[in-house]
Amino acid sequence: MTGTTTWFLPTPGELQTHWQHLNQRYFSGSLPPIAILWSPRLTSSVGMFASRGGPRTSTGQASREIRLSLPLFVKLADRTPYAEQELLNTIAHEMIHQWQFDLLKRRPDHGRAFLRKMQEMNRTGEVAITTYHSLEQEVLALSRFTWRCTDCGRIYRRQRKTIQPGRHHCGVCRGALHELPSPTFPVESQPVDHIPQHSIPLSPSGRSNRRIAEPHQLTLQLM
């Protein structure tokens, strides 16, 4: 016997059980139901809160959801025995964004309200929520394409070639994006800061009749 254990990805029903527990303990059961999905396409962040429209124009519960990265959690489970704790931390993180959206009626961010709630939840010792995750190896392994902002230097990585420099701009400074060759440098240990999911805007022709937005995060960010 090797002493190792095998962690199986929770089913949607088991994800809801985690959500319900956290909702009761940290939000007094005040959060309305929300879908929690395993996303095979989310590769630059372990999780994200996605919404269709703003918090004051939302058309109902189906207009927002929590997405979890299937590829990153599969790789994480192969590397560490703490994947289950990482999953709980990630769900808790996204639930703070849900709290901002559903109850505070604010666009989710990592501002003062988020940090206060995060610190309150972390004091219990059950969760260890942060504003970033150190999954550099997993993200880089799944990232085939890289763009850099020519003005502020921000890096954007994607598994697919979904960024079009002629249509998309840097979400921080609106600078132009330049595609870089495939990276061959060592993985850096420093996490990258958060920017909002809507920070790389589509062209005007692409904004109408949009479905729930695909993630436009920086590497390692949590949305």
C-alpha positions as CSV (number, residue, x, y, z in Angstrom):
1,M,0.0,0.0,0.0
2,T,1.3,3.4,-0.9
3,G,-0.8,5.4,1.6
4,T,-2.2,7.6,-1.2
5,T,-5.9,8.3,-1.6
6,T,-7.8,8.9,-4.8
7,W,-10.1,12.0,-5.0
8,F,-13.0,11.8,-7.4
9,L,-14.5,15.0,-8.8
10,P,-17.8,15.7,-7.1
11,T,-21.0,15.4,-9.0
12,P,-23.3,18.4,-9.6
13,G,-25.4,17.2,-6.7
14,E,-22.3,17.0,-4.4
15,L,-21.3,20.5,-5.5
16,Q,-24.7,21.7,-4.4
17,T,-24.3,20.0,-1.0
18,H,-21.0,22.0,-0.5
19,W,-22.8,25.2,-1.6
20,Q,-25.7,24.6,0.8
21,H,-23.4,24.0,3.7
22,L,-21.5,27.2,3.1
23,N,-24.6,29.1,2.5
24,Q,-26.0,28.2,5.8
25,R,-22.8,28.7,7.8
26,Y,-21.6,31.9,6.3
27,F,-24.6,33.6,4.7
28,S,-27.4,32.4,7.0
29,G,-29.0,30.7,4.1
30,S,-29.7,34.0,2.4
31,L,-28.2,33.3,-1.0
32,P,-30.7,32.2,-3.7
33,P,-30.0,28.9,-5.6
34,I,-27.4,29.0,-8.3
35,A,-26.1,26.5,-10.8
36,I,-22.6,25.1,-10.2
37,L,-21.0,23.6,-13.3
38,W,-17.8,21.8,-14.2
39,S,-16.4,23.7,-17.2
40,P,-14.1,21.9,-19.6
41,R,-13.2,25.2,-21.3
42,L,-12.2,27.3,-18.3
43,T,-8.4,26.9,-18.1
44,S,-7.0,30.3,-16.9
45,S,-8.7,30.2,-13.5
46,V,-9.9,27.5,-11.1
47,G,-13.3,29.2,-10.8
48,M,-15.4,32.1,-11.8
49,F,-18.8,33.7,-11.2
50,A,-20.5,34.5,-14.5
51,S,-23.6,36.6,-15.1
52,R,-25.7,37.7,-18.0
53,G,-26.4,41.4,-17.3
54,G,-25.7,43.5,-14.3
55,P,-26.9,42.9,-10.7
56,R,-29.8,45.3,-11.1
57,T,-30.9,44.1,-14.5
58,S,-30.6,40.3,-13.9
59,T,-33.5,38.4,-15.3
60,G,-33.5,35.7,-12.6
61,Q,-31.5,32.8,-11.2
62,A,-30.7,31.3,-14.6
63,S,-28.9,34.5,-15.5
64,R,-25.8,33.7,-13.4
65,E,-23.8,30.6,-12.5
66,I,-20.6,29.4,-10.8
67,R,-18.1,27.7,-13.1
68,L,-15.3,25.4,-11.9
69,S,-12.4,24.4,-14.1
70,L,-12.5,20.7,-14.9
71,P,-9.0,20.6,-16.5
72,L,-7.3,22.4,-13.7
73,F,-8.9,20.4,-10.9
74,V,-8.1,17.1,-12.7
75,K,-4.4,18.2,-12.8
76,L,-4.5,19.5,-9.3
77,A,-5.9,16.2,-8.0
78,D,-2.9,14.4,-9.7
79,R,-0.4,16.7,-8.0
80,T,-1.7,17.2,-4.4
81,P,-3.9,15.5,-1.8
82,Y,-5.5,18.9,-1.1
83,A,-7.7,19.2,-4.1
84,E,-10.9,18.8,-2.1
85,Q,-9.9,21.7,0.2
86,E,-9.0,23.8,-2.8
87,L,-12.4,23.1,-4.3
88,L,-14.2,24.2,-1.1
89,N,-12.1,27.4,-1.0
90,T,-13.0,28.1,-4.6
91,I,-16.7,27.6,-4.1
92,A,-16.6,29.8,-1.1
93,H,-14.7,32.5,-3.1
94,E,-17.3,32.5,-5.8
95,M,-20.1,32.6,-3.3
96,I,-18.8,35.9,-2.0
97,H,-19.1,37.2,-5.6
98,Q,-22.7,35.8,-5.6
99,W,-23.4,37.6,-2.4
100,Q,-22.1,40.8,-3.9
101,F,-24.3,40.3,-7.0
102,D,-27.5,38.9,-5.5
103,L,-27.7,40.7,-2.1
104,L,-25.5,43.8,-2.3
105,K,-26.6,44.4,-5.9
106,R,-23.0,45.3,-6.9
107,R,-20.8,44.0,-9.6
108,P,-18.4,41.4,-8.2
109,D,-14.9,42.6,-7.4
110,H,-12.2,42.1,-4.8
111,G,-12.8,45.4,-3.0
112,R,-13.4,46.2,0.6
113,A,-16.7,44.3,0.9
114,F,-15.1,41.2,-0.6
115,L,-12.1,41.3,1.7
116,R,-14.2,41.9,4.8
117,K,-16.3,38.8,4.0
118,M,-13.3,36.8,3.1
119,Q,-11.6,37.5,6.4
120,E,-14.8,36.8,8.4
121,M,-15.1,33.4,6.7
122,N,-11.4,32.5,7.0
123,R,-11.5,33.1,10.8
124,T,-13.4,29.8,11.2
125,G,-10.5,27.8,9.9
126,E,-12.8,25.7,7.6
127,V,-11.9,27.7,4.4
128,A,-8.8,29.5,3.3
129,I,-10.1,32.0,0.7
130,T,-7.7,34.1,-1.3
131,T,-7.9,36.5,-4.2
132,Y,-5.6,34.3,-6.3
133,H,-4.4,30.7,-6.7
134,S,-0.9,29.3,-7.2
135,L,-1.6,26.8,-10.0
136,E,1.1,28.1,-12.3
137,Q,2.1,24.7,-13.6
138,E,-1.4,23.6,-14.3
139,V,-2.4,26.8,-16.1
140,L,0.7,26.9,-18.2
141,A,0.3,23.3,-19.2
142,L,-3.1,24.1,-20.6
143,S,-2.2,27.5,-22.2
144,R,-1.1,27.3,-25.8
145,F,-1.5,31.0,-26.7
146,T,-0.2,34.2,-25.0
147,W,-0.8,37.9,-25.6
148,R,0.9,40.9,-23.9
149,C,-0.5,44.4,-23.6
150,T,1.9,46.8,-25.5
151,D,1.2,49.6,-23.0
152,C,1.0,48.1,-19.4
153,G,2.6,44.7,-20.0
154,R,-0.3,42.6,-18.7
155,I,-0.2,38.9,-19.9
156,Y,-3.3,37.0,-21.1
157,R,-3.1,33.2,-21.7
158,R,-5.6,31.0,-23.4
159,Q,-5.9,27.4,-24.4
160,R,-7.5,28.4,-27.7
161,K,-6.8,31.3,-29.9
162,T,-9.9,33.3,-28.8
163,I,-8.3,36.7,-28.5
164,Q,-8.3,38.8,-31.6
165,P,-6.1,41.9,-31.3
166,G,-8.1,43.7,-33.9
167,R,-11.2,43.4,-31.7
168,H,-10.0,43.0,-28.1
169,H,-8.1,45.3,-25.9
170,C,-6.4,45.2,-22.5
171,G,-8.9,45.2,-19.7
172,V,-6.7,47.4,-17.5
173,C,-5.5,50.2,-19.8
174,R,-7.3,49.5,-23.1
175,G,-3.9,49.1,-24.8
176,A,-3.3,46.9,-27.9
177,L,-2.6,43.2,-27.4
178,H,0.4,41.5,-29.1
179,E,0.6,37.7,-29.5
180,L,3.8,36.2,-28.1
181,P,5.6,33.0,-29.2
182,S,4.8,29.9,-27.2
183,P,6.5,30.2,-23.7
184,T,9.7,28.3,-23.1
185,F,10.6,30.0,-19.8
186,P,10.3,28.5,-16.3
187,V,7.1,28.8,-14.4
188,E,7.1,31.9,-12.1
189,S,5.9,31.5,-8.5
190,Q,4.4,35.0,-8.2
191,P,0.6,35.0,-8.7
192,V,-1.0,37.5,-11.0
193,D,-3.5,40.0,-9.7
194,H,-7.3,39.9,-10.4
195,I,-9.1,41.9,-13.1
196,P,-12.9,41.7,-13.8
197,Q,-14.2,39.0,-16.2
198,H,-15.7,41.7,-18.5
199,S,-12.3,43.5,-18.8
200,I,-11.6,42.5,-22.4
201,P,-14.6,44.0,-24.1
202,L,-16.0,42.6,-27.3
203,S,-16.5,44.9,-30.3
204,P,-19.9,46.7,-30.4
205,S,-21.2,44.2,-32.9
206,G,-20.5,41.4,-30.5
207,R,-22.3,42.7,-27.5
208,S,-25.9,42.3,-28.5
209,N,-27.6,39.0,-27.6
210,R,-24.6,37.8,-25.7
211,R,-24.8,34.5,-23.8
212,I,-23.2,34.3,-20.4
213,A,-19.7,35.7,-21.0
214,E,-16.8,33.4,-21.5
215,P,-14.0,34.1,-19.0
216,H,-11.5,36.8,-19.9
217,Q,-9.2,36.5,-16.9
218,L,-5.6,37.0,-16.3
219,T,-3.5,33.9,-15.6
220,L,-4.3,32.4,-12.2
221,Q,-7.0,34.9,-11.3
222,L,-10.2,34.0,-9.6
223,M,-13.3,35.7,-10.8
